[in-house]
Structures are given as structure tokens and as C-alpha cells.
Amino acid sequence: MKHETNSVLIAGGTGFLGYHSALLFLKRGVRVDAVALPKEIDLSGWYPPDIGIRFGDLFAMTEADLETLMSGHGYDTFVYALGPDDRTVPDRPAYDFFRDRLVTRAGRILGAAKRAGIRRAVVLNSYFSFYDRILGGVLSRHHPYVRARVEQENELAKLGEDGSFDVMFLELPFIFGLMPGRKPLWKEFFLDHFAGSAAAFFPRGGRTAAIDVSGVAEAVVAAAANGIHGGRYPVGKENLSYKEILELMLAATGTTKKVVPIPAWIAAIGGAMIDRRYRRAGKEAGLDHRRLMGDILARDFSVSHATLADSLGYADFGFSGGTDVRDSIRRTMSVFRTAPISKEETS
């Protein structure tokens, strides 16, 4: 059943995913408001004036204040693009941090949206939840971030058990793309791990789904209209090997470094060293780096774009899943370029 989207409120609407989703809603004639942290970034000069801005820290607000913020504006859809991802390294224990933000506080915010009369919500989750289902819970047992993401879906879906509030989940993979006012985080959280090495050593054999941010925006808009309550939708456009992704990243930054595949058990030794450094500092990552190599990076985490397009009715909108992923990787990483473009790259 298709639901008409007329007015949407986006939590995290000035962030990477929320911003691009807001633009696509606007393009389709939907009224869009966004909630942003006060003085988070300077929005002047680049943020569309057609998007209404509501300022507030949703994580810190009381339930009454949340409900007041969302009431009286005729919103029919709420897009939840808030919460830390797996790159966040909090104080130990990591699970308590991720559970608090991804489950407890998200539940308070979506509960307020329901009480405010909003009928549908699209929650941006992770494809780790999808693969945790496929692998029988292995990821959630080993990785506190994944455990919290799985619990987020299970707990938030309960809000719609009475039939008055539909909650859909988009399970997102590697996402590339750019937006004004912010630099992509891929270099800091991915390439910089190899900065002091002669080569980029990575577990052998792994593959992952990937998508440009424009494809995420399409999934958000389609889920708002065609998603069913409790629906869990793994998102992806292309399935690439990590070797190919790394080679595209390195070339785009002008780095002449080879990608050398190694057995997962060898990579796990390096992962254990990373976790030891975090423990000494009183920190804990959301992904156990020792297990990460075999649990995730050495596996095939592919996603079927055709299945997603069919289940969310992409044909209704003329959506294609966003722009070319390889080109998106090149464009995303080119902002960190350290060498001139070669003749081979332009040919």
C-alpha cells in the first residue's frame, strides 16, 4: 500500500544522510523540516532556505519537549538519521554507550513522534543487522555496536504494534558522497590506518555492498511511501571487494601504495593491538577489531539492489539506486588528493 508523503521532519537533517534525503523530498514537492543542534555548523550560503530548521538537542530534551517540538506542524513522516556509527570509540563499556543512544534515546524520540500524531517513521540502521540475521547472531554476540543496532530494530518496531505507527528500517552499507560544510570521514577512519605502512594490508577475500549517498536518499523516500511496518530493508547499489575499494580510494588521493591481501588471522593480530591501545586509554570500540577481520572484513557482505528496488517500489519513482559507486568513491576521496592527476587517470 502506497502512503502519500506530504510533510516530513528529519532528525539529523543537516547531517550527511539527512541533508541528501531532504533535498530529494524537496525535489518531489514534499514540505521538509529538519532538526539541528543549535550552532552545530554555519548553514548560511549552502543550506536550502526551503527547508525549515527546528533547533534542539533531541537526545537531551524531555519527552514533553520532544512531543511539543513535533506537534502541530502536520508532519506525516519522521526520518530518524541520528546516532553514532561504528567509527565512534566511546569510554568503556562500549555496549552501554551504544545501547543508550541507539535504543533508549531513540525510543524516547520516536515515542514522542508517535504521540505527536506522526504516522510513519524511517530509521537509518546498519547492514550489520541484516548480516547478523543471516549469520545466526554471530555479529551481535561479538560486537557491541551490532548488538545495539539489532536491539534498536527490535525495540523501535514495538512502537507500531498497535497499528497506529509504522516504523521501517534501512540497513545501510558503505556510503560515499559529499556535502557542503563537511569533509568525508573515510580518510581518517579508513586510509589513515595504513599511513605508516609500505602497503595497505587487508584481509583476503572480503566484499561489501556500497552506495552513493544519492541512493540512500532514494531508499528513504521510497521507504516513506512504500515501506511496511517492521520492514527491514538491506540497502546497496554495487557489491565490491575491499581490495577494489581501497585501490580506488588510494588512487583518488594520489597515493601510490599497493593493496596486499593477507589471511584474516594475521590481520586479527593487528586488530588485537588496536583494541589493546583503546583499553589502555579506557576506551572500547563498537566493533571488536580482533574478531572484525574474520567476522566481517573477510566475508562477503553483498546486498541485492534488485531485491531492494522491488520491495520498496523504485519503479513508482523512477529511481535507479543513486549514481555510480566507483565514480562516487573517486569523487569522495579526491578532496584529499596529494598528487596531480596523471594522464592514465584522465584517459
Buried (B, 14 or more C-beta within 10 A) or exposed (E): EEBEBEBBBBBBBBBBBBBBBBBBBBEEEBBBBBBBBEEEBEBEEEBEEEBBEBEBEBBEBEEEBBBBBBBEBEBBBBBBBBBBBBBBBBEBEBBBBBBBBBBBBBBBBBBBBBBBBBBBBBBBBBBBBBBBBEBEEBBBEBBBBBBBBBBBBEBBBEBBEEEEBBBBBBBBBBBBBBBEEEEBEBBEBBBEBBEEEEEBBBBBBBBBBBBBBBBBBBBBBBBBBBBEBBBBBBBBBBBBBBBBBBBBBBBBBBBEBEBBBBEBEEBBEBBBEBBEEBEEEEBBBBBBBBBBBBBBBBBEBBBEBEEBBEBBBBEEBEBBBBBBBBEBBBBBBBEBEEEEEEEEEEE
